[in-house]
Amino acid sequence: MLITSRSAAEYRAMFDLTAGELAAGSVLDCCAGGSSLTAETAGRVLAVDPAYALGPRRLAARVLAALADGDRIISAHADRFEWSWYGDPGRRHAIRTAAARAFLTDLRRRPGRYVAGALPRLPLADASVDLVLCSHLLFTWSDRFGLDWHRRALAELIRVARHEVRLFPLVVQGTGETVPFLETLRAELHGLGHRTRLCPVPYRFQRGADEMLLVERAPSQ
């Protein structure tokens, strides 16, 4: 998997976030990769990713290499993407490059905001953040990680959240196919007292990826 760099603007669109929601409490970005949400959000966002165990030098090389790799993948599979949000490939490349640079600068300046960790077990306490954001991991890779892994990963994200978990996208990477066990997982969460909603988002890039899953943690959990 690429260590992708995404900007705060992309996060706001992917998760339909307002500035008020980002400022209202603590946020976990899992798994954050080379994204700049933490760098751009005044210390209220904690980033977690297994790649942070690489160390700054190796991580920087991987992040910068991923920019070119991502461009090549998009060029080779142009029919899988739409450009209503970015405008054109050049603007997307500029946004991602700026995000990578902001991430690497902030990683050197505030390394404590970047924690090495991987689902389905995070090195965080119960209910330690208000809002959890999970981009391009759950559901995206459902052709590699099955129902049981998703069940455990969702439980872990809910464990560390005080209020909400938001996940995007809800289609398989590359193919854009629907995830066969999404509704099974939603039913299980409802059975545990959590509430879930499928919410449209303004972000458009991978075809078919236009909704997020919002999970409201049960008050007694």
N, C-alpha and C positions, 0 to 999 in steps of 0.2 A: 504494500500500500504506500502511496505517496505521502510525504509529510507536507500536507497542503497548507498554504497560507491564505487565510480569508480575513477580510477587514471587518471592522465594527459595523459599517454600513451593510455589508452582506448579512451579518448576523441579525441586524434589525429587520431586514427584509425576510430572511428565512424563518424567523421566529415571531414575526409581526410584533416586535418589541417597540415600546415607546421609550423616550428618554427618561420618563418618570419611573418606568419599571426597572430600568438599569440602575437608577440612582436610589431606589427605595430600599434596597437591601443587598445582601451578599449574593454573589453569583458564582456557580461552578461551570467552567467550560470543559467538558469531557467528551471525547478526547480531543484536545485543542490543537495538536500538531504545531504548525508554525503560524497560527493565526494571531492577529494583533488586537483581539478584543480586550485582553488584559492590559496591554500597553496603552490602549486608547480610553480606558475607563477608570482612571483615577483611583486605582488601588482597591476597588470593590470586587474585582473578578479574580478568582483563583483558577489557574489552568492546570489540568492534569493530562499526562500522556506518557505512555511507556517509552517514547523516543527520547524523553528528557534524560534518561539514564545514559545516553550516549556521551554526554558532556558537551560543552559549548562548541568546541572546534569541529567535532564530527557532526554534530547536529546542524551547525551552520552550513557545512558542505552539502548535507542531505537536503536541507530546506531550499538552498539556491538551485541545486540540481533538479529538484521537483518542479520548479517553475517552468523550465524548458520541457521536462517530461510531460507535464500537464498540457502545454501548448501542442505538443506532438499528438497526444491522444485525441484532443479536440479536433485537430486538423484531419486526422485519419477517420474520424467518425462524425463528420459534420452534421449528418442527418439526425443525430440523437439530441441536438441542442437547439435552443432558440435564443434570440438576442434582444428580446424586448426589454429586459432589465439592464443588461450591460451596454447595449447599443451596438457594439462590434468587438471583435477579438482584441483589437489594440487597446481598447479601454479596459477590458477584463485583465489583460496582461499588466497594464499600468497599476490597477487596483491591487492585484496580487503581489506585484513586486514591491509596492509601497508597504503593504501589510507585512511581507517577509522582513523588510528592513526594520520596520518598527518593532516587530517581535524580537529580532536579534539584538537590537539596541536595548530593549527593556529587559531581556534575559540577562544581559551583562550587568545592568544597573540594579535590577531587583530579582535576583535568582530565587529568592524565597517565595515568589508568587508562582513558580513553575515547579510542580511536584511530579516525580516519576511514579506512575501507577497505571494499572490496566484493569478494565472490567474482566470478569465479574467480581473483583474484590478491590476496593479502593482504600487507600491509606488515610481515611477520613473518619471522624466521629459521626455518630448518629445525629441527624438533624443539624448538621453543621453549617449549612448554607440555606438561604431562602429559596433560591431558584436554581435549578439545574438545566443546562442546555447541552444537548448531545446532537452533534451534527455529523452526518455522513458516516455513521458506524452501525448502530442498530438499524435493522431493516434493509439498509443499503447493501450490506454484505450477507443477506439471508441465504444466498446460495453457498456460502462458506460456513456460516454459523447458524445452527439449527434452532428449533423451538426451545430446547432445554437451555441452551446458552442465552437466548434472548430472555427467557423467563428469569434466569438468575441475574442477568445484567439489569433488567428493569427493576427487580427487587432491590438491587444495590443502589441504583440511582434514587429510588424512592426512599431508601434508608437514610441517605445523607441529606435529603431535601426536607426543609421545614414546610414548604407550601406546594410548589409546583415542579414538575419535570416537563420539558418540551423537547420533542424529538423531530428531526427533519433530515432527509426526506423519507417517504414511506413507500418507495419503489426500489427495485433492485438496480444496483449500479450497472450501467452499460445497457441492459435490455429495457429498462423502464417497466418491467413486469410488476404486477401487484404481488404482495407478500402473502402467501397462503395462510399463514397462521396469525396474522394481525388481529382478526376478530376473536380468535381463541384467546389470545393474550388479554385483549380488552375485557372479555367476559370474566376471565380469572381475576383481573384487577377489580372489577365491579364486585365480584364475590367477596373480596377482601375489604370492601368498603371504600375503595378509591373511586374517583369519578374520572372518566376520560371523555375527550371530545376530539373529533377531527375538525381542524380549523383551516380555512383557506389562508394562504399567505401571499404577499405581493411579489415574492421572489420568483423569477422564471429563468430556468436554464436547462436542466435536463427535462426532456419532454415527459409529461405525465407527473412530474414532481411539483405539485402545487398545494400540498396540504402538510400540516404538521400534526402530530399527536400531542395533545396537552393532557397531562395527568395531574389531577388535584389530589394531593395526599389526604387520606382519611384523617380527620382530626384526632382520633384516638391512637393513631399509629405512632 
